[in-house]
Structures are given as structure tokens and as C-alpha cells.
Amino acid sequence: MQFQLAAQPWWVNLLILVPVLAYLGWRQWGLDLSRQQLIYSAIFGVAFGFVEAAVVVYLRAAAVRRLSSGVYQQAEAVGQLPQSLLKVEVFREAATLFVLVSVALLAAHRRRERFAVFLWVFAIWDVSYYAGLWATVRWPESLATPDVLFLIPEPWLAQVWFPITISVLAMVAVVLGRRNPTRMS
């Protein structure tokens, strides 16, 4: 597989700016997040990422069975999904975002800390999702493997390295954005 720099549609590429801009906003006042808040929300993110990976494996297996194809190819499979499974995928994605937002709302009191917790949990969930897929079905084969990142409001397509990079940047931004990032208490 050949490395591709750009995601589709074009505006998905702007997501790389979210962690950078968030950090720039947080560094003036710092985030009032404790080590405990980050650890507990990280545990949730890891667990939920694996659950999400398992659900996707089951949904794709159902789609593959219906399509009589033995190939597990995310990017190509979306166009071939039956409408009923595509609807389930869209609702699953929406529900996932609601769950991640809910955790952020419960974990912090102020808006900037809530946004930071959302980015933190989302990033850990995303990396855990890919790790869970790789551990169970050995997919993706590489960081250059194409993937469908989201379907809302339209399919977002990129190689796996793209969401992983954004997730790592988000985790770094949250840790460095804390009031005293060297002291994890």
C-alpha cells in the first residue's frame, strides 16, 4: 500500500489542527485535571475502544456474509453495505459520540476541561479501537491501510496513520495542557 497524505473529504484534514489549537488555548490557564481523572477516563477509553472494535467486527462479518465475500476491506465495504446495516453503522457512530461526550460531562466541571477529557477519551478510544481490531482480526495490516473513519455526515476516508496521529497529538496536548504537566496528581 502506498502512503497517502490527504484524507477525504478535504475538510477532514483540518482535524489535525484540533489538538494543536486546543493546546494553544489551554497553555495560558492550564487544565485543572487530576491524574485520577485522566487515568479513570483512560481506562474507560481503552475498554470502550475494544467494545467498539468487537461490534465493528461483528457488523462487518454480517455484511460480508450477506455479500458472500470473504474479504475484510473497510473502505470498499461501505459502498456495498445493505441499507439496514449502513443505518446501524450511522446510529452506532452517533451513539459512540454521545457516550464519549457524556463521560467528558461527568468527569469535569468547566468547559475547557470537559473538552480536554473528550479529546483524551476519544483519542484513547480511537487507538484502542485499532489495537482491538488488530488483536482480533489482524486488521489493519499496516498504518497505510485505508479506512472509513466516520460516516457522519458523509464517509470520511483516510489511511489508518491519520486518525492515530491525531489521537496521539490529542493525548500529548491534554497532558501538556495541564496546569503542572510534570506532576501527575
N, C-alpha and C positions, 0 to 999 in steps of 0.2 A: 504494500500500500504506500502511496505517495503522500508525503506531508502536505497539508493544505493549511494556509494561514487564515483564510476567511471562513466565517460561519454564514449560514443563510437563514432567514433573510438578513440583509445588510445590517440592520439595527441591532441584531443580536450581538454583534461585535462590540457594541458600546458597553456591554455588561462588564467588560474588563476594567472599565473606569469606576465601577461601583465601589470596590474595596479601596481603591486609591483615594477617591473623593471622600469616602466615609472616614478614612484615617485622617485626612487633612482637616476634616471638620472636628474630629474627636481630639486631636492633639492639643488644641487650645485649652479645653477644660478637662479633658481626660474622661474616661468612662469609669463610673462607680460600680464596677462589677467585681465581686469576690471570686476567689479561686473556687470556692464551693459552687457558686452559680455556674461557672464555666465547666467544672467537672460534671455536675449533675446534668446539665443540658447537653454536654458531650456524650454522656452515657446514653441519654435518650436518642441523640442523633445517630449514634452507631447502631443501636437496636432498631430504630425505625428505618434506617438505611437498609439493613438486612431484610426486614419485613417487606419493604418496597421491592427489593431485588427478587425475593421469592414470589411475590404477587406478579411481577412482570414475567418471570419465568413461566408461571402457570398460564397467564394470559397469552403469551407468545406460543406456548405449547398447544393451547386450544386453537389458536389461529392457524398454526402450522398443520395441525390435524385436519382442520376444516379446509385448508388449501391444498392438502395432500403433498406438501413439500417438506423435505427433511432438512432444509437449510435454515439456520437461525441467523437471519440478517435483519437487524433492526431497521436500517434506513430504507431498504427495499420493501419490507413487510408492511409498513404503514399504509402505503397506497393500495395494498391488497387486502387489508383487514376488512372483514364484513362490517357493515354499519353498526350492528349491535355491539361488537367488540370495540369498535372505534369510540362509540358513545361511552362505554365502560372506561376506556383509557382516559378520555377527557374528564369524566367525573372523578376518576381516581387521582388525576393530577390536581384538580381543584381541591379535592379533599386533603391531599397531601399538603398543599399550601396553607389551607385553613388550620391543619394540625400544627404546622411549624409556626405560624403566626400566633396561635393560642399558647404555645409553650413560651414564646417571647413575651406575650402579655402577662403570663403568670410569673415569669422569672424576674421581671424588672418593673420599676415604677415609673421612671421617666422615659420620654420618647426616644432619646438617643441611645439609652441602654437597651430599650426594647428592640430597636433596630439592630443594635450590635448583637444581641442574643439571637435575633432572627438570622442574621448573616452567619453567625457562629454555628448555629444548629443546622442551617441549610447547608453550609459548607461541609460539615462533618457528615451529615446525612448523605450528601452527594458522593463524597469519596467512599463512604461505607457501602453505598448502593453499587458502585462499580466494583468494589472489592468483593461484595456479596455475589454479584453476577460472575465474577471471575472464579471465585471459590466453588461455585455450584455448577456452572456450565462452561467454564473456561472461556468466557466471553467478557470483554473484548480481547481479541488476540494481541492487540498492541495499542499504544496510545494514538496511533494513526487510524484506527478503525473508525469508520463513520458511524454516527449515532443520531437518533432523533431525540433531542433534548427535552422538548415540550411540544405539545400540540395546540396550546392556547396562546394567542388567538388563531395561529396557524402553525404548521410544523416548523420547528427550529432545527436546523441540521448543522452539525459540526463534527469534527473528529474528537475523540474522547479526551485528548490532551487539553482541549479548550475549556470544558467545564471543570476539569481537575485543576488547571492553572488558576482559574477564577476562585475556586474553593480554597486553594492554598493561600492565595493573596488575601482572601477574606479572613481566614484564620489568623494570619500574620497581622492584618490591620486591627483586629479585635485585641489581640494580645498586646501589640504595641500602643494601642489607643487607651489602654487602662491608665489610671492615674499614676500608678507606680508599677510598670510592667516587670521590673526586676524582682519585685516582691509579690509572689503569687498567693496572697492571703485574702 
